């Protein structure tokens, strides 16, 4: 997948833009089944017109720019989003910095500068709730009229509905918060997971009899907290079973930093520096504070037994 970053990557500056294309615009957080529906419709149109499929996203997201720390947790970091869009069949990804310049653009300037001049857009597919431009004044009707003048067509895709509800990133966040990983998986079209590189920790788990691989989620706000039965991919691991803790470790630290710690069952080896994907398959419990290390160790044993049972493994 070809990648374009920043306004400078779009014409009329010296670097070439994505060229004549079919495109869609949005946050695509999670790249869930609703997003996949939009991309599939776009791919069909791209094949019909013999044009590449382009997705335009923003960093930070508009919500993050305006709401700051009050913005919702990301389901996927940018690198994860990039990978999922590539797997979905997107040809080119345009990522623009969302800041004072973009937020002040009128809908007309947004269309002319970014879509017509910058992307040489021929066809646009958007979700039914898409708004853009200063004060979110632009909508589907504005785009349709602008397209007639600018030489591109516009199609609106209907909401993707499952379980009698509209599939959305916010709905998936709510399912994760409630520990309903089965619903999150249905809406995503895959188990919810987090990717990251293994970092060196304090080796506390090893001293307690449960060695862990530590991964920093690298999110300002994390969408999941608690203890989970998991499977892990990467570094020659193929859905390797384990139990994971995501949280601030209240029994052993006073810090607020969120850490993902995974105890891999029946594994020995050095994974420092490796990139892993941790799939969350079942929530066992919430994170909690224990009055003693002994009580923590006993609960960790219970968590491991329950995770093994959930994953269909024999208990130790």
MORA-V48991 format. One record per pair of residues at least 6 apart in sequence whose C-alpha atoms are under 6 Angstrom apart, sorted by the first residue. I is the first residue (numbers start at 0). J is the second residue. If there is no record, write none. Layout:
# MORA-V48991
I;J  I;J
This chain:
# MORA-V48991
0;85  0;90  0;91  1;91  2;91  2;92  3;93  4;93  4;94  4;95  5;95  5;96  8;14  8;16  9;16  9;117  10;16  10;117  17;118  18;118  18;119  19;119  19;120  20;50  20;51  20;120  20;121  21;45  21;52  21;121  21;122  21;123  22;52  22;53  22;54  22;123  23;54  23;123  23;124  23;125  24;54  24;55  25;56  26;56  28;74  28;75  29;74  29;75  31;187  32;186  32;187  32;188  33;159  45;51  51;90  52;89  52;90  53;91  53;92  54;92  55;93  55;94  56;94  57;94  57;95  57;96  57;97  58;96  58;97  59;97  62;70  63;70  72;220  72;221  72;222  102;133  103;133  104;132  104;133  105;132  105;133  106;132  106;137  114;120  121;151  122;151  122;152  122;153  123;153  124;153  124;154  124;155  125;155  126;155  126;156  127;155  130;137  130;138  131;137  143;153  146;152  159;165  159;166  160;166  171;183  174;183  178;282  184;190  191;278  191;279  192;277  192;278  192;279  193;276  193;277  194;275  194;276  195;214  195;274  195;275  196;214  196;272  196;273  196;274  197;213  197;214  197;271  197;272  197;273  198;213  198;214  198;271  204;210  204;211  210;262  211;260  211;261  211;262  212;260  212;261  213;259  213;260  214;259  215;258  224;245  224;246  225;244  225;245  225;284  225;285  225;286  226;243  226;244  226;283  226;284  227;242  227;243  227;281  227;282  227;283  228;242  228;280  228;281  228;306  229;240  229;241  229;242  229;278  229;279  229;280  230;238  230;239  230;240  230;241  230;278  231;238  231;239  231;276  231;277  232;238  232;275  232;276  233;275  241;262  241;263  241;264  242;261  242;262  243;260  243;261  244;259  244;260  245;258  245;259  246;257  246;258  247;255  247;256  247;257  249;288  250;288  250;289  289;295  304;314
